[in-house]
Amino acid sequence: MGLLGGLHLGEVEVMVGAIENSVQDVVLDDNAARNKAKQLGLTVTGTLGVLLRARNIGIISDLEQEIAKLRANGMYLTDELVRKILT
């Protein structure tokens, strides 16, 4: 069990840091953390959203390869989510 109602310290620090520094956008992947950030009025994107933006502006060329790297390093991503991002 994580800290603070299921949230991990790093997730809480991201939200607190964003609020303290008047930053609107945060990157969080965990659903509980994403929901809490939205309750706090923050705009949330996840790792896949960052990769999608990077591809769209030409920073990366092969989104599927980058997703495979994430999976190979232990990030759990549903096939449905990956299909949605790739289309």
Buried (B, 14 or more C-beta within 10 A) or exposed (E): EBEEEEBBEEBBEBBEEBBEEEEEEBEBBBEBBBEBBEEEEBEBBBBBEEBBEBBEEEEBEEBEEBBEEBEEEEEEBEEEEBEEBEE
